[in-house]
Amino acid sequence: MASDIQKSLLVGGYEVVIGFETHAQLSTQSKIFSRAATAFGAEPNTQACAVDLALPGTLPVMNKGAVERAIQFGLAIGAHIAERSIFARKNYFYPDLPKGYQISQFEIPVVQGGAVEFFLGEEKKSVRLVRAHLEEDAGKSLHEDFIGQSGIDLNRAGTPLLEIVTEPDMRSSAEAVAYAKELHKIVTWICICDGNMQEGSFRCDANVSVRKPGAPLGTRREIKNLNSFKFMQQAIDYEVRWQIEQIEDGHAIEQATVLFNPDTGETRAMRSKEDAADYRYFPDPDLPPLCIAPSWIDEVRARMAELPRAMAARFSSEYGLSDYDAALLTQSQALARYFEASTLACAQPKLCANWILGELSAALNAAELDIAQSRVSPLQLAAIIAALGKGLVNGSGAKTLFKELWNATGTGPADFAQACAEVERLVGEKDLGQMNDSAALEKIVAEVIAANAKNVEEFRAGKEKAFNALVGQIMKASKGRANPQQVNELLRAQLGA
């Protein structure tokens, strides 16, 4: 759904251009060039060794696990994995960088190209990636305003990062958020990153510019360290508004790094944006080229689980789902497992998909729960769908069953037979059984027709809505238990339609 900003851009005649740089903290237990731990939340400076502190005589040693995670990512997005890549020194002078430079990759990154595909609404989108390269994180400056001092915590220094850089392919804040969510799904699905945005494991920087359609790219401003999808959209929308206002007022946009303040909803300039030349990159003499043999790539590929894109394609072909529904059902491994477990039990993939994306998702959202915390198990959902298929309940009764199971306490059934027995017991206890008795239904239909002469007259005059109103009255009279198809047939027969 287009935001107000996107609608105003159509009126104002400006095109939004967005590119992303994302730092995904890799899920290794030790740092990229040292054996120090990477656990979050430790006391300051308790996880920084001599290498991280850049003490004289120390040398970096590459973490094989970090390289394997980069290979996994490259395979997941269909990128080229360089057989030979180079580490460089990125020079800048901040207190949280003890060496005076960051070890990164510049000219030859380990992952090159690839694309991230996702849905924006029901429209399929693709964002091209320029590269993904390995680098180390910096430390953290701690500012204690109440005592007027600053400190440095080097626990984070040397933490392995994969920096993922896109082409400027996105054209709205909604598209940018959809891309970021898909990227987040990929890195967590293949378990190379825990994706915790609050702890800084998945940090996004958005490069935003505006231009008239067909004009050269405008000057970009980089919004740093966006740590929630909600703030991401707010920050981009504000930045777009600000840039358009500046241009309309005759001001030039200056390249800069900006921060977003969620309290005010505004971005503010932090510093002028550096270019590559400002960092004086040069190959790190302490690290040899990173060489990745094709056999190593094959080994990593063989160990990887089915990827979300491949699983979505399988769901479409094997279960007859739309591409859109298949993409939604592969938003996480837990959701995909839930769908397959319920489908294998009741052999009704489309109904399972509809219930999971409809009734179950609504219940999870209302309770603020993840699919792994669902109070209705896949077998229970399959049993509800099976009861529908056998005519034990109608749609209304099935929804009541779902609510009963959602609010129940205790452990779920161990197998599908037990789940079906549980559902059938509830149908009897709650009097939810579908009314299929033709004689009883004919009597109710005749009574409703007699009591609703106006609706009958309107239907015979060609108003189909009047028929639906009569169906509603019949369902009400049967306490929601009537077979809807049977009701439709009997009502049309008695109305002579």
JODA-V137127 format. One record per pair of residues at least 12 apart in sequence whose C-alpha atoms are under 7 Angstrom apart, sorted by the first residue. I is the first residue (numbers start at 0). J is the second residue. D is the distance in Angstrom with one decimal. If there is no record, write none. Layout:
i=<I	I>
j=<J	J>
d=<D	D>
//
This chain:
i=<0	4	5	12	13	13	13	13	14	14	14	14	15	15	15	15	15	16	16	16	16	16	16	16	17	17	17	17	17	17	17	17	18	18	18	18	18	18	18	18	19	19	19	19	19	19	20	20	20	20	20	20	20	21	21	21	21	21	21	22	22	22	22	22	22	22	23	23	23	23	23	23	23	24	24	24	24	24	24	25	25	25	25	25	25	26	26	26	27	27	30	30	30	31	31	31	31	31	31	31	32	32	32	32	32	33	33	33	35	35	37	43	43	44	44	44	45	46	47	47	51	51	52	53	53	58	65	68	69	70	71	73	75	76	76	76	77	77	78	78	78	78	79	79	79	80	80	80	81	81	82	82	82	83	83	83	83	84	84	84	84	84	84	85	85	85	85	85	85	86	86	86	86	86	86	86	87	87	87	87	87	87	87	87	88	88	88	88	88	88	88	88	89	89	89	89	89	89	90	90	90	91	95	95	95	95	95	95	96	96	101	102	102	103	103	103	104	104	104	108	108	108	109	109	110	110	110	111	111	111	112	112	112	112	113	113	114	114	114	115	117	117	119	119	121	126	126	127	127	128	128	128	129	129	129	130	130	131	131	131	131	132	132	132	133	133	133	134	134	134	135	135	135	135	136	136	136	136	136	136	137	137	137	138	138	138	138	138	139	139	139	139	140	172	172	172	173	176	176	176	184	184	188	188	196	196	197	202	202	202	203	203	203	203	204	204	204	204	204	205	205	205	206	206	206	206	207	207	207	208	209	218	218	218	219	220	220	220	220	221	221	221	222	222	222	222	223	223	223	230	233	234	234	234	234	237	238	254	254	255	255	255	255	256	256	256	256	256	257	307	311	311	311	318	320	333	333	334	337	338	338	340	341	341	341	341	342	344	344	344	345	345	374	375	375	376	378	378	378	379	382	382	382	382	383	383	390	391	391	392	392	392	393	393	393	395	396	396	431	432	433	433	433	434	434	434	435	435	441	443	444	444	447	447	454>
j=<120	236	171	211	209	210	211	212	209	210	211	212	170	171	208	209	210	167	168	169	170	207	208	209	167	168	169	170	205	206	207	208	165	166	167	168	169	205	206	207	164	165	203	204	205	206	162	163	164	165	203	204	205	162	163	164	202	203	204	160	161	162	163	201	202	203	160	161	162	192	200	201	202	159	160	161	192	200	201	65	159	160	161	191	192	191	192	193	64	65	157	158	159	61	62	65	135	157	158	159	59	60	61	62	157	50	59	60	47	48	158	152	154	152	153	154	154	154	153	154	156	157	97	97	98	285	159	191	161	296	299	110	306	113	114	115	113	114	110	111	112	113	110	111	112	109	110	111	109	110	290	291	292	288	289	290	291	107	108	109	288	289	290	104	107	108	282	288	289	102	103	104	282	283	286	288	102	103	104	105	280	281	282	283	100	101	102	103	280	281	282	283	101	102	103	278	279	280	278	279	280	278	137	138	139	140	151	153	137	138	135	134	135	133	134	135	132	133	134	130	131	132	131	132	130	131	132	129	130	131	127	128	129	130	127	128	126	127	128	127	178	181	174	177	323	165	168	165	166	164	165	166	164	165	166	163	164	161	162	163	164	161	162	163	160	161	162	159	160	161	157	158	159	160	155	156	157	158	159	160	155	156	157	152	153	154	155	156	151	152	153	155	152	232	235	236	232	228	231	232	330	331	331	332	226	227	226	224	225	226	223	224	225	226	221	222	223	224	225	221	222	223	219	220	221	222	219	220	221	220	239	252	253	254	254	254	255	256	257	255	256	257	256	257	258	259	256	257	258	261	264	259	264	265	266	265	266	271	272	268	270	271	272	268	269	270	271	272	269	329	325	326	329	348	349	370	371	370	377	351	352	377	377	378	380	381	381	378	381	415	381	385	405	404	405	411	414	415	418	418	415	418	419	422	397	422	433	432	433	431	432	433	433	480	482	479	431	480	480	480	480	481	482	480	481	482	481	482	489	473	473	490	472	473	469>
d=<6.8	6.1	6.5	6.3	6.3	5.4	4.8	6.5	5.5	5.3	5.8	5.8	5.0	6.1	6.1	4.7	6.8	6.1	6.9	5.9	5.1	5.9	5.3	5.9	5.1	6.4	4.9	6.1	6.7	5.5	4.8	6.6	5.7	5.7	4.0	6.4	6.5	6.0	5.1	6.8	5.9	5.4	7.0	5.8	4.8	6.0	6.6	5.5	4.5	6.6	6.0	5.1	6.5	5.5	5.1	6.6	5.6	4.4	6.1	6.0	5.7	4.5	6.5	5.8	5.2	6.4	5.5	5.2	6.4	6.3	5.8	4.7	6.6	5.9	4.6	6.5	5.8	4.8	6.4	6.6	5.6	5.6	6.8	5.4	4.9	5.3	5.0	6.7	6.3	6.6	5.5	4.7	5.7	6.0	5.0	6.5	6.4	6.0	6.0	4.7	4.7	4.7	5.0	5.9	6.7	6.2	6.4	6.3	6.1	6.0	6.3	5.1	6.3	5.3	5.3	5.2	6.5	4.8	5.9	5.2	6.0	6.0	5.9	6.0	5.4	6.7	6.7	5.5	7.0	6.8	6.7	5.7	6.6	5.3	5.6	6.2	5.0	6.8	6.4	5.7	5.0	3.9	5.9	5.1	6.3	5.8	4.8	6.3	5.1	6.2	5.4	4.6	6.1	6.4	5.5	4.5	6.4	5.1	5.6	5.5	5.7	5.1	6.7	6.1	5.7	6.8	6.9	4.9	6.1	6.6	5.6	4.6	5.9	5.8	6.8	6.9	5.8	5.4	5.3	6.3	6.2	5.3	4.1	4.7	5.8	5.7	4.9	6.2	5.5	5.6	6.2	5.4	5.0	6.2	6.5	5.4	6.5	5.0	4.9	6.0	6.7	6.2	6.1	4.6	5.6	6.1	6.1	6.9	5.6	6.2	6.6	5.7	6.0	6.1	4.1	6.6	5.9	6.3	6.6	6.7	6.6	5.0	6.8	5.6	5.5	4.9	6.2	6.2	4.4	6.5	7.0	5.1	4.9	5.5	6.2	5.4	5.5	4.4	5.3	6.5	6.7	6.3	6.4	6.4	6.1	7.0	5.8	5.9	5.6	5.9	4.1	5.7	5.6	5.2	5.9	6.1	5.5	6.2	5.3	4.3	6.1	5.5	5.4	6.8	5.8	4.8	6.5	6.2	5.3	6.5	4.6	5.5	5.0	5.8	6.4	5.3	5.1	5.1	6.4	6.4	6.2	4.4	6.5	5.9	4.4	6.5	4.9	4.3	5.8	5.2	6.3	7.0	6.4	5.3	5.9	6.4	6.7	6.1	6.9	6.5	6.5	6.7	6.6	6.5	5.1	6.4	6.1	5.3	6.1	5.9	6.9	5.4	5.2	6.9	6.4	5.4	4.6	5.6	6.2	5.5	5.1	6.8	5.8	5.6	4.3	6.4	5.1	5.5	6.3	6.6	7.0	6.1	6.6	5.9	5.7	5.3	5.0	5.9	6.9	6.4	4.8	5.9	6.1	4.9	5.5	6.8	6.8	6.2	5.6	6.6	6.8	5.9	6.9	6.8	6.6	6.2	6.5	6.3	5.5	6.5	5.9	4.2	4.2	6.0	5.7	5.5	6.0	5.2	5.1	5.8	4.8	5.5	6.2	5.9	6.5	6.6	6.2	6.1	5.6	6.7	6.9	5.9	4.6	5.6	6.6	5.0	7.0	6.7	6.1	6.4	5.3	6.0	5.1	6.2	5.5	6.7	7.0	5.5	6.1	5.3	7.0	5.8	4.8	6.6	6.2	6.6	6.7	5.5	5.5	6.4	5.1	4.5	5.8	6.7	6.2	6.4	5.5	6.9	6.5	6.5	4.7	5.7	6.1	5.3	4.6	6.0	6.7	6.0	6.6	6.6	6.2	6.2	6.7	6.4	7.0>
//
